[in-house]
C-alpha cells in the first residue's frame, strides 16, 4: 500500500465503518482491515491518519487500531514469517515517540501502550536510543510532554515487578537506572518545588500531581527487584519528600466526588505501597524512616472518612501496617495492649463494616462483587486489607487479638438479635470478623487449610450460620445468606461431614434465590463440596449420599441459568459439570432433557461468545453427558450426534473461532465411541478438515490432529478406498506441522496414526518422501522434542513394516544411512524417550532391529549390534535423560501475543492412551529375551560370543535376569 491520499481516504472510510453498530456493515470492514494489515506501509498509513486526520473520532480509532496491530504482529515468532517488514519497523520506531508526545492525552495513552509492546521485544538491544530520547524530553519544561514520557516509562518498566530474576533482566535494569535514576530524582525534586510555587493554582497542581503519581509508580518498579545503589544513596531525598506528601492536605486538590479517588488519594496510596515495599524487602536500610511512616499512616487511617474514594488509600495504608506488624523486629511497635485495642477499634472494625456502597454493588453489580469477594480480586478493598491486618497481628499476638475481637463479635450478635431486620449488618460484620480471625492459611482449591485453635468453628456454624440458611424464605436477608454459604465454603475442611450433608439440601434450595450473589454462591459451594477428597482419595460426598437430591439438584441448577443476570453464569455451569462428574450413571434418566437444554444454551451463546469459562464448562458438561450415557449404552452415540450436529455445523459455517477447538474435541469423543466404521456424516466433513485456513490458528491444531487421528483409527480403510485423493492433503498437514518447532510433535501424532492404521499400499508411494522431509528438518533444526518424537516414529515404523523395511528405506535414501541413524541418533539419544507407551514402542522396535534384520548380523552394521543392545538395556534400567540444551529451554512455549483462541483442553473429552504394541507384546523385557533366544537358535554360538566379548558386565547381568524371567536360554 502506497502512502497516498487515496489510500488514506480508503482507510478512513473503512475505519468509520468499523464503528458502525450494524454487524452487516462492521464485519466486512473489519475483514478488509484484516486482509490489508500484512501490506507494507499499512502501519505508517495509520500513524499518518492519527496525526493528520481532521476528525477526532478517526484519530482515536486509528490509534486503537494501530496499538492492536502492534500487539498482534510486532513479536517475531520462530518458524513463522515476519509480519511487519523491516523498513516499517524502522520508520515506526523513528516516529512514534515524538508523535506520542505531541498527541492529545487520549491518543497518547494508546501510543504509549504501543511503545511499551515494542519495547518489550526490542528494548534495549534493537532500540538503544529510546531511553535517551525520553530522558531528553524532561528538559522541555512542558508537563504534557513530561507526563507522556513518564506514562510510557511506567508501562515499559512495570514488568520489572513480576519478571523472574535473570542476568538479562539485571543488565537491562542497570542500563535503565544509569540513564534514568538521576533525571527522575531531579524531576521529582523540581516537581515538588513547583508544587509549593503553584500551591494556589488548581489547574497547575493537577498536572504536577499527575506527574508525582507516575514518578512514585516508577520508583516502585525500579526498586522492586533489588535496592539499587543510587536509590540507597538518595533515600533521604525520596523518603523525606514521600513523608511530607503523605501529610500534605491541599484544599484545591480535594474532590466532591464520593466515588472516584482524586489525585491526592492516588498519590498517597502509591506512597503507602512504596513504604510497604521498603519495609518488607529493605527493612535494615529503611529502619531510620519507619517510625515516622507508621505514625503518618496511622494518622491517615484514623482521620480518613468512609467514602468509596478513599478505599484504595485506606486499603494500601492498612496493608502497610499488616506488612510491618508481622516482621519480628517491628513487633515491639505493637506489643502494648492499648495499641492493639486501638488498632482493632479504630482501624479494623470500622473497615469491616458493610457500607451502603457494598450493598449497592451486591444488588446492582453482582458480577464485580462476586469477583472481588470469591476470587480474591478484592486486593484493594477495605475489608480484605482489614482481614490481612488481623492475620498479620495474629502471628505474634493471637491470644490478645482473639480476646479483643471475641468481645466485639458477641456484642455485634447481641445487637443483631435485638432487631434483625434493622441490625443485620452487625451480624454480617461479626461473621466477617470470625472468618478473618479463624483463617490462618487458605487456598482456592481446599478452602482454609490452617485455622485458629481459639475459635470454635462448628459451634458458630450450628448456632449462627445454619439458622439463616434453614429459614423458610430464600430471599430474605440476602447478604446474610451469602455470608452463611461462603462460611460453609471457606471452612468446609473444618466443619464435620454430617454438618456438610445437612447443608447440601439447603444449598440446593438457595439455587432458587433471586439474588445473583446468593444463587451463585450456592452453586459455587456445591461445586467445592463435590470436589472434596475423603478416605482412599475418593470424593468425600458420594453419589449414594446424593441420590435423594439428584432430581432437585439438576432441576434447580438448570433453572438458575434462567434467572435474570445468570444466563451465562460460569459458577452454575461449573456446578452442573461437577454434579455430572460426581453422580455418574444416576444422571442417565435426565440426559434427554439435560442435553436439550445444553444444546439450546450452546446455540444461544455461539451467536456472541463472551464468557470463556462458562463456555468451557458447558462443553465439559456435554462431554460428560456423552461419556456417562455411552458407557452404559454405546448405541446412544447416534442420538447425541443428532442433537449436536446441527449446532456444530452452524458453528463451523459461521467460523465461531472460540468454539471450533471445542467442537473438534467433542466430535473426536463421539467418533471414538463408534466401533469400526465411520458414519457418512463424518466422511462428508473430512475434506474440510484439511483446509489450510483451519490450520493457521494455533488453537485448532491439537484438537484437529486428535480428530484426524480418530478418523484414521476408525476408518482408515474407508479413507483409503473412498477418499484416497485426500491422502496428499493429509500428508500436507503433516508437512506443515513438522516444520514448526512448536507443533512438530502434533505432526508426529498424525504421522504415527497414518503409519499404524492406513493400509500399507495406500501410503507406499509417499513413504520415502516422508523420511526425506524428516531428515531435512533434522539437519535444519534438531531439538530434543523432535528427536524424541522421531525415535518413537522410526520404531513404530519398524514394528509395523518390519526391521528390514526400515533398513531398506534408509539405505535407499543414501547408502549406509541406516548405520548412521543407529550410531548418531538411536544409540546416543534413546535414553531421552519418555512415557510408558513411547518407551515400549521403542523397545519393541529396537528388539526387531537386533533380531529380525539380517544385515545387522553379517555386514558392517554388525559392529553396532552390541552398542544397540546396550542402549536398549539402558532404556529399560537407567533413569530417563531429561536434560535439555540451554538454548532450547523456551522453544515449546507457544506464546502468540494478542487475542488468539488458545487451545483449551477439555478434561472430560480426554483420550484413552493408545498402545499400538499392546496386543503383540505385554512385557518388552521378556519379549527381548524370547527374540534373542529365537535368533540364537537360528545362528548358534554367534549371539553368545558377541555378548561375552563386548557387553558390559552390568548390562549382561540385567540381560541374564530377562532370560531367566522368560525361562529361555541362548545357544
Secondary structure, 3 states (H helix, E strand, C coil): CCCCHHHHHHHHHHHHHHCCCCHHHHHHHHHHHHHHCCCCCHHHHHHHHHHHCCCHHHHHHHHHHHHHHHHHHCCCCCCCCCCCCHHHHHHHHHHHHHHHHHCCHHHHHHHHHHHHHHHHHHCCCCCCCHHHHHHHHHHHCCHHHHHHHHHHHHHHHHHHHCCCCCHHHHHHHHHHHHHHHHHHHHHHHHHHHHHHHCCCCHHHHHHHHHHHHHHHHHHHHHHHCCCCHHHHHCHHHHHHHHHHHHCCCCHHHCCCCCCCCCHHHHHHHHHHHHHHHHHHHCHHHHHHHHHHHHHHHHHHHHHCCCCHHHHHHHHHHHHHHHHHHCCHHHHHHCCCHHHHHHHHHHHHHHHHCCCHHHHHHHHHCHHHHHHHHHCCCCCCCHHHHHHHHHHHHHHHHHHHHHHHHHHHHHHHHHHHHHCHHHHHHHHHHHHHHHHHHHEEEEECCCEEEEECCCCCHHHHHHHHHHHHHHCCCCCCCHHHHHHHHHHHHHCCCCCCHHHHHHHHHHHHHHCCCCCHHHHHHHHHHHHHHHCCECHHHCECCCHHHHHHHHHHHHHHHHHHCCCCCCCCCHHHHHHHHHHHHHHHHHHHHHHHHHHHHHHHHHHHHHCCCCCHHHHHHHHHHHHHHHHHHHHHCHHHHHHHHHHHHHHHHHHHHCCCHHHHHHHHHHHHHHHHHCCCCCCHHHHHHHHHHCCHHHHHCHHHHHHHHHHHHHHHHHHHHHHHHHCHHHHHHHHHHHHHHHCCCCCHHHHHHHHHHHHHHCCHHHHHHHHHHHHHHHHHHHHHCCCHHHHHHHHHHHHHHHHHHCHHHHHHHHHHHCCCHHHHHHHHHHHHHHHHCCCHHHHHHHHHHHHHHHHCCCHHHHCHHHHHHHHHHHHHHHHHHCCCCCCCCHHHCCCCCCCCCCCCCCCCCCHHHCCCCCCCCCCCCCCHHHHHHHHHHHHHHHCCCHHHHHHHHHCCHHHHHHHHHHHHHCCCCCC
